Amino acid sequence: QVQLVESGGGSVQPGGSLRLSCAASGFTFSSFYMSWVRQAPGKGPEWVSTANTGGTSTRYADSVKGRFTISRDNAKNTMYLQINSLKPEDTALYYCARDITYYSGTDYYTVSGALDAWGQGTLVTVPS
């Protein structure tokens, strides 16, 4: 079955950095867009970033643009999120998620950013 396992969270002082990892199994990782989503305490989920199947095209939420970098290693079935210049408002549970991905015969694509599998999350805490 599909499994997504996040790791790398922790408590970091403002301005610090972390690298989150997401190990995927149970499906053909290289055929799916992948995303990071976070949920801060008492708030709803917030989309953070998405990478296409090859990791050559990436998108970011305005709130993290310039500080976060998404990447993936398809040979290792692993996705990463490099988080720099951490702020207290980055405190959240960070989830790895699989995008519903279609294949046109020549290209992979997604529609409306719908997600169909989630990990358990890794907690990032940035004290104020």
N, C-alpha and C positions, 0 to 999 in steps of 0.2 A: 504494500500500500504506500501511498504518498507520505513521505516524512520530510519535514523541514525542522532543523534543529539549530537554533541560534546560540551564539556564545560571544563572549568578549565584553559584556557589560560590566559596570562597576561604578564606584564613586570617584569623581574626578573634580578637581578644583576648577573654577572658571578660567577659561583660557587654555585648558588642557586638551588632550586628544585621546581618542579611543579608536580601535578598529574592531568593528563587529563582523562576525562571520555567520554564514548560514550554510549548513551542510544539507544537501538534498539527496534523497534516495527514493526509489520506487517508481520513477518515471524518467523519460528521456529529457534530462535537464536542458540540453542544448536546443531543444525545440520549443522552449517556453520563454516568453518575457517574464521577468522577475521584478518584484518591487519590495521596498521597505515602507512600512506603515508604523506610526507610533501613536501611543495613547498616553497622554499626561494624566496625572491623578485628578479624578473628578471631571474629566473632559471626554469627548468622543474621539474616535480614531481620526488621525490626520495622515493623509498620504504624504510621503517624504520624497521618494525617488523611484524611478523605473529604468531598467536597462533592457534593451532588445536582446534577441537570442544570442547575438555575437558579442554583446557589450560595446558595440561601436556607436550606438545611439543611446543617449541618456537624457532624462528629464528630472527636474528638481522643483520642489516647492519653493516659492519665493523666500520663505522663512529660513531656508537652509542653503540657498544658492551661494556658491563661493566658499562655503565652509565644509560641506559634505561632498564626498566623492563615492559614487557607486561603481563597482567593478565586479567582474565574474571570471572564474577560471573553469571553463567547461570540461577540461580534462580532469579536474578534481571535483566536479559537480558542486562547486562552492561559489557563493556570492559574498561580497564584502561591502561594508560601508565604513569608509574612513571619515571620522568626525573630528574636525579641528575647531579651534577657537570656541570651545564649549561655553554655553551660557546657562544660567539657572533655568531658563524657559525651555531648554532642551531636555530637562528631566522628564522621563517617560519610559514606558515599556515599549521596546522596539521589536516589531514583528517582521519576519521574513514572510513573503507571500508569493504565490504563483498566480500569474495573470492568465485568464482564459485567452488562449492563443490559437489563431487559425492559420492554415496554410493555403495559399492561393494556387499553389502549383509551382510558383517560383519564389515567393516571399512569405515570411511569417508576419502576422500583424495582430493587433488587438483592437477591441471595440469598447469604448467607454471605460477602459481601465477596470473591468470587472475581475475580481479575484475569486479563485475557487479552492485554495488551500492555504493554510496558515500554520506557522510554527507556534510554539508556546511563549515565545518572547524572551528578551533579555533586558534587564533593567539598567538604565543609565540614570545616575543621580549626580546633579551638579548643585552643590549647596550655594545658597545666596549669601 
